[in-house]
């Protein structure tokens, strides 16, 4: 039976097990030979990462053709207006491709969210807001590029859901094994 591991990847951790200069890697969080990330999170993003030892399951989770929804909390610079939110919902032209439509809502700070280490830079004169974004792709830095394109640069990005799996009960750096249901 395939193994499926949920990890809450901390800010600054690289999504690989091999050494990466001075940056921490997944090897510092868990010692489980034979499991690999199904998708990635940038070093400056946090949150849910799914690991598995099954290549077919890894492809079903990571490949955009399977349209597995991924949920993100994005703290953005500025105050989102209805036009910006609508642009995100319709799909955003990022130059080399246009994103698929996203589900997006302005929200308050997510309850139970841990402080980021190091904290984001606070600027008294510039407001911030939180968005709940749900996409069915996951291209390189996609959420950050989408929000920047509509005038809301991302300051903090936390993936909280991949398909049926969530961060619930996992502090940064913690992991748990779950049944491989998909």
PyMOL commands that set and color helices and strands:
alter all, ss='L'
color gray80, all
select helices_A, chain A and resi 26-28+55-62+64-66+82-90+142-149
alter helices_A, ss='H'
color red, helices_A
select strands_A, chain A and resi 4-9+36-37+46-52+70-77+103-107+128-135+154-162+165-166+175-178
alter strands_A, ss='S'
color yellow, strands_A
deselect
rebuild
show_as cartoon
